[in-house]
Amino acid sequence: MSEARPVRADAVRNRRKILKAAREQIGSQGSAAGMDDIAQAAGVAVGTLYRHFPTKADLVSAVIAEHVREIADDAESSLARARSGVQAVDEIGSFLKRAAGAIAHNHAVKVAAEALGVDDPAEHTDEARGAAAVAELIRLGQRAGDVRDGVTVADIYLLMATAPTDQPDAVRQRWLQLVLPGIATRT
């Protein structure tokens, strides 16, 4: 039985550079961003890009999985701050603001994923991590009397689905001002 070889440091760096370039290129050009353009922006050979991501759908899927991982990390950071004394309701509001901004920034990637037929590319463990952190934030806020009884993770997802992610930051700020009273017992 052969053991898997460790991933070389240069391969890890190249993958990061490719994902960063893909986010930027797809963010600005949508699904029209070419693999050659992405490789050039990453400073790697096209063959290197294809070694990591055999198809454009694979690349877009990886970009979205990275996005989900970052949102889950953010949710866990919010939970850690709430556990250390920051009001959970404030952390929920801040999380919603940051998540809406991140989704707005990655809106073109989502559109590209839909155009390429990428179906549910997110890493389910990261999605579950994020949901668990948000659920605990909600429970902490409810125990403190700051979050309305009955608010659920599904409600937070519903709110995120209605966020005006294709609008400027000022519009997203107004959206947040309008939705927070539906979550918080006092604003």
Salt bridges, closest charged atoms under 4 A:
ASP10 OD2 - ARG8 NH2 2.62
GLU24 OE2 - LYS20 NZ 2.96
GLU66 OE1 - ARG23 NH1 2.12
ASP73 OD1 - ARG129 NH2 2.81
ASP74 OD1 - ARG98 NH2 2.83
GLU76 OE1 - ARG129 NH1 2.49
GLU91 OE1 - ARG81 NH2 3.16
ASP120 OD2 - HIS124 NE2 3.20
ASP126 OD2 - ARG69 NH1 3.58
ASP126 OD1 - ARG129 NH2 3.12
GLU136 OE1 - ARG139 NH2 2.93
GLU136 OE2 - ARG143 NH2 3.92
ASP146 OD1 - ARG186 NH2 2.54
ASP169 OD1 - ARG172 NH2 3.53
